[in-house]
Structure formats: structure tokens, C-alpha cells
Amino acid sequence: MGLGDELNQIYSAISGKSADVEEKMGRLQRTKGGIDREQKESLH
């Protein structure tokens, strides 16, 4: 396996991890938004 193949494998692994992290961050942000709304509604 050449260096180019190894770099492509590394890039693919990093891209996959990055997509996972972005998806988790999105879920956390949506959850936080829901919690913030519930807190605001409970104060009124």
C-alpha cells in the first residue's frame, strides 16, 4: 500500500469521525434549545 492510499484511509477515518461529532453537536444544540424553551415557558 502506498503513501497515497494510507493518506486516503486517514482522511476517510477523520471525515467519518468529524461527521459523527457534527451530528452529536446538532443533537445537543436541539436538546439545549428545547430545554431553554421549557425553562422560559415554566417561568411564565
WOUR-V198440 format. One record per residue. N is the residue number from 0. RES is the residue in one small letter. OMEGA is omega in radians with two decimals (* if undefined). Layout:
[[N & RES & OMEGA] [N & RES & OMEGA]]
This chain:
[[0 & m & -3.11] [1 & g & -3.13] [2 & l & 3.12] [3 & g & 3.11] [4 & d & 3.13] [5 & e & 3.12] [6 & l & 3.10] [7 & n & 3.10] [8 & q & 3.11] [9 & i & 3.13] [10 & y & 3.13] [11 & s & 3.14] [12 & a & -3.14] [13 & i & 3.12] [14 & s & 3.12] [15 & g & 3.12] [16 & k & 3.14] [17 & s & 3.12] [18 & a & 3.11] [19 & d & -3.13] [20 & v & 3.13] [21 & e & 3.13] [22 & e & 3.13] [23 & k & 3.11] [24 & m & 3.10] [25 & g & 3.12] [26 & r & 3.13] [27 & l & 3.13] [28 & q & 3.11] [29 & r & 3.12] [30 & t & 3.12] [31 & k & 3.10] [32 & g & 3.11] [33 & g & 3.12] [34 & i & 3.12] [35 & d & 3.12] [36 & r & 3.14] [37 & e & 3.12] [38 & q & 3.13] [39 & k & -3.13] [40 & e & -3.11] [41 & s & 3.14] [42 & l & -3.11] [43 & h & *]]
